[in-house]
């Protein structure tokens, strides 16, 4: 698998999980992400930090992730 395919596949996975709202296109040797919206940008970073931030966010704002369009299963996939 090429780097372009790997990156594109990762973006498609995030799109399927509801963590990105975007369009992905391929231009030669590049996968291009045209990002419209990321309801929880902290979930796109380091897994341990994202998990800790998500727990804190849910504690302070109960139910807010779901209300913002973040699927309850968003943290289920590595």
Buried (B, 14 or more C-beta within 10 A) or exposed (E): EEEBEEBBEEBBEBBEBBBBEBEBEEEEEEBBBEEEEBBBEBBEEEEEEBEEBBEEBBEEEEEEBEEEEBBEEBBEEE
